[in-house]
């Protein structure tokens, strides 16, 4: 006996950026199914997911939700979407560097407040009659179960700004589960999580799907991230559904094979002819960064503890460690975004921080990409302006660029295959394409030091391959010195020979490695 429909798209069409997309789309999710929604960067995955959550208007057809609703609730209230866009909304409009200053402020919002019943159920404190979806004691008991399930009890008393990218993903997932959704949509949910927690999260999702109380739609999973209980797959391309069916059938489908195997596919465009200006051979072995016992402490908690690290010109490092180990904080000390850099013995390009140097003169020699930068980057500027802003390290282009800068920005966009997007607003691109633009921004000025904090997050396999080949070219040609942060060893570019591993804010391993990892 065939299961009953749980959710149906009936000849729908969506509106986004004054365009009509996903015309005449049909799809049915049955009650005994869990799906993966896959596609390349810019294919429309997130747009379709947002439509299911009621965040994008349906201008034709119907989304039919065939499940029972609590009294007074709309169907969309029983759909929860965890995505990069949600993380951006929580982060707000403050500049990325504000994270390190807000940690010193007592009024920074806490995880406990963020996961309180008043916050989760969006209870207005000025309502005459209290409106709660469940009794307070029942909510507290359920919240404790979620905290235990996700292993995030230790984060409860932390402030939101103090969370790493991966820790914030866990908190957003907890908040979604606290709403007891009927459909849980997880967009790139494994991004930013260390290997141990990715395995744990897969086990959690398996439990949820086997219980059957919630249907799961995974958006943009990598092949090794697919839980066994994902039964079906929906493949989109150019904002249209191009294939759908059972997992077994879809894993043999040519479009899916191309998508999942593109990291090894010969048709992926190589960056042949990509040539960069060589570094400064007369300054080989120059100390670019020297940390002497660097420590960072907030609210009685050690974030970094006595880090000794020297980075010389021409060296490239992989910086690894579990979520919350201090990797991003360490990079913020080097980049100068963290105010505690001036309380430590930190030498950058031969000058000690706080010795009268201009922070902007230092930033001009550093290229930088991180999830925090992406979260807070202004969306109204064009992609060309976004890349040009890399010359000055402002979060946006606020100076009239020179003709040389415009030429260089267009040149790097061409190398990344993004020149056709030069005049488009940065915010109109998919999250993965935005990340590629920010990578181009980091490289446009040929920096002496390139800090890459999980740079491949949000990239499909084809774009990841393109980017890693460019980084490998930079290393081979000795153009710049690289510090590369990742949770995935298969993303570490070939040519990186040194590794620093952090755990609980301490350096537990510093060594030379013969081979950083093999992509697959």
N, C-alpha and C positions, 0 to 999 in steps of 0.2 A: 504494500500500500504506500503510495507516494505521500511524502510529508506535505503539509499545507504551507502556502506562501507566508513568509514572515514580513517581507518588504518587497515592493515592486516598483520599478520604473516603467511607466507606460507612455511611450512615444514622447519623452520629455525633450525640452530644449532649455538651455541656461543662458543667462545674460551676464557678461563680465567685460568690463572695459569697453562698453558700448558695442560689444560684438555678441552675436548669437552663436552658441557653441553646443556641442553634443546634441545636434539635431536628430530627432526621431530615435532616441536611445531607449532600448528596452533591456530590462534585466530583472531577474527574479531571484531572491534569496529565500530559500526554504528554511523551515524551522530546525532542520537537522543539519544545516550547513554552516561552515565558517569559510570566509573567502580572503584571498589576497588580491589587492589591487596593484597592478604593476605597470610600469611604463618608464620611458626615459625622462630626463629633465625637460620640463616644459610640455609634457604630453597631456597634462590636464588632470592628473591623479588627485592632487589636492583640491582642485576646483570641484570635482565630482564629490569628493568626500565632504567638502563644506556644504554642498547642496543637500546632501543627505542629513546634515545637521541643522538645516534651515538657515544657513548663513549666506547662501547665494540664491537669488530669485529664480524660480522656475517659471518661464514665460509661456510654455506650451506643454501640454500633457499633464501628467499627474505622478506624484510620488505617493504611493499607497502604503501606509503603515498598518499592517494587519496584526497588531498586538494590543492587548488590553491596556488602557491608560488609567492612572490614578485620577480621582475626581478633580475636575477643574484644570487638568493638564493638557497641553498640546502634544502631538506626537513627537515634535522636535525636543521636548523636555526629557524624553526618555532615550535620546541619542546623545552620547558624549564623544567629543572629538579632542584628542590630545595631539597637538601639532606644534611645529616651529612657530606658526603664526600665533598660537595661544601663548607660547613662551614670550614672544615679542610683546604681546598685549600686557602680560604681567610685568615685564621689565620696565614698561613705560617709556617716557620721552627723554629721560636723562642721558647724557653722553656716556659712552662705555666706561671711561675712566672714573665716573662718579661712583662706581661699585666700590672702589677702594677707599673713597672718602666716607661713603655712607656706613661702612663697617664701624667707623668710630662714633657714630651717632646712636644714642639710646633709642631714638624714635623710629629706627628702621623696623619695618614690619617683620614679625616673627613667623616661623613655620606653624607654631601652635595657633596663632591667630588666623593664619591662612586656612588652616584645616579645622577651624571651629565650626560649630553648627550654624552660627549666625552668618559666617562668611560663605560656607559651602551652600547653604540653602538661600543665601541672599536675602536674609531677613532684615527688614527695615526697622531700626530701633525706635522710630517715631510712629509706628503703626499703633492704633488704639488697641487693637486686639492682637495678641501674639499669634503669629502664623508659623507653625512648625509642621514639617512633613512627618516627623516621628517624635515621640517623647524624648526629652534630653537624655535620660539614663540609657535608653535604647541606642541613641546616636553615639554616646560615649563608648558603649560596649562594642558597637559595630566598628567605630573608628579604631579601637584597640586591635580588633581582629585584622583590619587593613594594615595598620602599622606593623604588626607582627608578620603578616603575610609578605609585605614588601621589605621587611627588615630595615625600617627607617625610624625606629623609636629614638635613636641617638640624634636624629636631626631635629627633633621636635622643638628644642629650645634654641635653635640657631636662628639667625636673622635670614630673611630671603636673600639679601645681597651677598651674604657670605657663602652661599651654596655654589658649588661647581656646576658646570653645564650638565653633567650626568646626574648629580644630586637633584637638580631642579626638575629633570625629567621624571625622577621617581616621585617627587612631591606632586607634580601635575597628574600623574597616573593615580596616585592615592586620592586626590580631590575628585577625579572623575569617578572612581569606584565608589566613593562615599555618596554619590547621587543615585546609586543602584540603577544604572542604565539597563535598558533592554538591548540596545545596540552600542557596542564600544568600538570606536574607530581610532586606530593608533597609526599615526602618520610618522614613519621613520622613527619608531619608538626606541629602537636599539642604538640609535646614534648617541655618541657621547658616553656610553656605558662601557665599563671595563669587562674583560672576558668572563670573569667569574660571575658578575651580575647579569650579563647577557644570558648565560646558561640558566641562572636562577629565574630570570624573567620568562624564559621559554617554558620552564616548568610551571610557573604561575599561570601563564596563559593556557597551558594544557589542562590544568585543573578547572579553570573557569569554563573552558569550552566543553569539557566532559560533563560538568554539572548541568549545563544546558540552560541556566538561568539568564545568561547573556550571550548574544551572538557577537562574534568578533570579526572585524574587517581590518586586516593588516595592510597598510599602504606602504609601498616601496621597500619591502624586505629584501635583503640579499639572500641568495640561495641557502646559505648555512644558517639563516635566521628563521626559516620556515618551520613552525611547530608541526608535529605529525597530525594534529587535529585540524589543520587547514585542509579542507576537502576540495575547494574549488578555487579557480583563478580567473580574474578579469583583467584583460590586457587592453590598454588605451594608447592611442597615438594620434597626435595632432587634434586633440579634443574630440575623439570619437572612439567608440569601442571597436576594436579590430579582431578580438578573439575572446571567447569565454567558454568554460567547460570544467570538467573534473580535473583535479590536480594531475592525475596520471596522464590524461589526454594532453593537457596543456604543457606538461614538461617535455612532450615530444613535438610541440607545435613550433614551426620554423621561427615565428616572431619571438617566442619566449626563449628559444635556444639562442637566438641572436642577442637578445637583451641580457641573458644571464651569462653568456660566454663571450661578451664583447671585449672583456679585458684581455682575451687571448686571440680574438678574431683578427685575421690579417687585414680585413677591410677597414679597421679603425685607422683614421688618418694619422700617420706619424707626423711629428713636427720636423720632418726632414727640411734641411736648410735653415733650421732655427740656429742662429748664432748670436751670441751675446759678447759684449766687450769683456775681455779678460780682466781679472783683478789686478792688483798692484804688485807685480813681481818683486819690486824693490823693497816691499814691506812684508815679505813672506815671514811667517812665524811671529808676526806682531801680535801682542796681546790686545784683543778687542774687548774682552770682558774678563774681569777678575773680581770674584766675590771672596771675601775673607771672613768666614764665620757669619754669614748673613742669617738673620733671624727675624721673623715676623710674628707678632702676638696680638690678638684681638680678644677683648673681653675675657681675659684669663685663659685663653686657649692658644696653644702654640700652633701656628700655621706652617711656619718653617723654623727649623732649629739647626743653627750653626752649619750652614751650607758653605763649603769651600769648593770653588769651581773656577777654572780658567779656560777660556775659549780663545784659541789663536786663529789668525787669518788663515783661511784655506781649510780649516777643520770643519767637519759637519757632524752634528750630534743628534741622536735620538733621545728624547726625554720621555720616559715612561713611568707608569705607576698607577695604582687604582684610583677610582673616583675619590676626590677629597684629599689626595696625598700632597697637594701643594704645587702642582705643575704650573697652573695658570698664575698663581701668586708669584712663583719664581720668575716667570716671564715679565710680570708687571714690575718687578724690581729692576730688571734689565732695561725695560722700555721707559722707565721713569714715571709710569702712571700711578704707581703705588707711593704714597707719601712717606712710607717707612723706608724707602730707598735711601733717604737722606740721613737716616739714623744708623745706617750700616756702612761698612767699609766696602763700597761698591765703586769700581773703576770701569768706566766705559770709554773706549777709544783713547786710553792713556790718561784720562782725567778723572779725579775722584768726584763722585756726586756731591754737590753742595759746595764746590770750590769756586763758584762764580761762573760756571759754564752756563750757556743758554740751552735749555731743554729742547728748544726747537732746532738748534743746530745739530744736536744729537739725533733727534727724531728724523732729520733729513737723511741720515745715513742708515736708518733702520726701516726695513719693510716688515709689515706686521699683518697677520690675519688671525682672527679668533672668533668663536661663537659670540662673545660679548660685543665685539665690534659689529658683527652682522646684526645682532639683536637691536642695536641702537642706531644703526646707520640711517640717515634721512632718505626717504623713499621718493621725494619729489624731484630730485635732480636726475639729469639724464645719465645714462651709463658712461658716456664720454666724460661728463663732468665728474662722475664718481672716480674714474680712473685718474683724471688730472689731479684730483684732491690728494692723491698719494704723494705728489711732489712736496706738499707742505704738511702732511699728516693731520690736516683738519678733517673732521667728519663732514665733508662736503666741500664744494668748490666755491670759495668766497673771495678769490682773487682772480683778476683778469689773467688768463693763461697766456704765455708767450706762444708764438707760432711753433717753436721747437717742442714745447710741451704738448701742444695739440697733435703734432705729427707723431711724437713718441707714443702718446695715448692711443691714437688710431692704429699705430703699428702693432702694439701689444694686443689690442682687441682683435686685430686680424689674425695674429698667431694663435689666439684662443678660439678662433672661429666665431667671434662675437661682434664683428664689425657691423653687421646688419642691425644690431640692437643699439648702436651708438647713440641714436637720437631718442630712444625709448626711455620713459621714466624708469629708474632703478626698481621702484616698487611694483611695476607692472610685470616683471619677470618672475618666473618660478623661483622658489627658494634655492634650488640647485644652480640655476643660471645666475642668480644673484651672487652666489658663492664664487662662481667662476670670475665674475666681474671684479669682486674684491681681491681675488688672487692676482688678477691682472694689475689692479691698483698697487698691490704690494711689490710687484716686480718692475713697475714702470720707470722707476728712477735708478735701476741697477744698484740696489743698496749694498753697503759693505756687510751688513748683517741682516739676515732674513729669519724672522721668528714666525713659525707656522704652527699654530695651536689647533690641532684636529682639522687641517685644511680640507680634507676630502669629505667632511660631513655634509650630507645632502647631495653628493654627486652620484650619478649613475655610473656603472662600470666603465662605459666608454669615455665619459668626461674624466673620471678618475685616472684612466690610463693616459689620456692626453696630458693631464696635469703632471703626473708622475714622470712622464718622459721629459717634460720641460725641466722639472727639478733635477732629473738625472743629467740633463745637458748642462745645467748650471754648475753642478758638482764636477762633471768631467772637464769642463772648460775653466774651472777654478775662478768663476765669476764672482761668487759671493760665499759667505760663511753661513751655514744653515743650522738652526735648532728646530727640530721636527718633533712635535708632540702627537702621539696617537695611542689608541687602545688596540689597534689592529696591526700586528707584526707584518701582515701581508701588504700593508700600505707604506711601509718604510722604504723610501727610494734606495735603489742600489747605489753604492758609492758612499753611503753614510757608514763610517767606520768606528764611531765612538758612541757609547751609551752611558747615560746617567739614569739611575732608577731611584725614585722616591717612594717612601712609605711613611705615612703619618708625619709628614713634614721633614723627614730625615733622608739623607742620601745613603742608601744601603748598598749601592753598587755603582762603581765607576770603572769602566773597562774599555779596552779596544776590542772591537769585534771584527771578525774576518768577513762576515756576511750578515747584514741586518735582517734579512728575511726574504722569502720568495713569494711573489704575488701569485695568487691563484684564484 
